[in-house]
């Protein structure tokens, strides 16, 4: 192989490496963003489950009170 071919190959390789580095950066940023979204969604889900449990407890308490009133009349 002569020197111009080696230099051309090095330029192509350099270009590919730079492209890969940029792709890794973009994917890392995207991954970080997705992890943050996942953490937010998990937290939101926990809050919704808690609110649902509180609402269920209140409804059960109301039903119990209504049954109690019904038995006393």
N, C-alpha and C positions, 0 to 999 in steps of 0.2 A: 504494500500500500504506500502510495506517496503522501507527502506531507499535506497537500491541499485536501485529499480525501479524509485524512485523520482530522484535520481542522474542521471540515464540514461535519463530520460525525460528532465531534465535540460540541459544535454549535447546536446541532439537533438534540443531542443529549442534554445540554444545558437548558435548552428551551423546554424539553419534556420535564426535566426536574423542576424548573420554575413553575410550569403548569401544575404539576403535582403538588408542589408546596402551596400554591394558591388554592387548589381544590381542598387540601387538608385544612387550610385556614377557614374556608367557607363552611366545610362540614363541621369543624369544631365549633364555630359560631352557632350554626344551626342546632347542633347537639346541645349546646349550653342553653339556647333559647327553649328547646323542647323540654329539657329537664326542668327549667324554671316553670314552664307551663304545666308540666306534670305535677310539680310540687303545689302549685296554686290550685289545680283541680283536686288533688288529694285533700288539701285543706278545706276547700269548699265542700267537698263530699262529706267530710267529717262533720262540718257545721250543719249541713242539711240532714244528716242522719241524727244528729243531736236534736235539732228542731223537730224532726219527725217523731222521735221518741217522746219529747216533751208534749207534743200535740196528742199523741196516742194516750199518754198518761192522763192528760186533761179530759179527753173524751171518755176514757174508762171511768174516771172519777165522776163525771157528769152522769154517765149511765148508772153508776152505782147509786148516786143521789136520787136520780129519777125513780129507780126501782124501790129505794127506801121510802120515798114519798108515796109511791103507788101502793105500797104495802100498808102504810099508815092511814090511807083513806078508805 
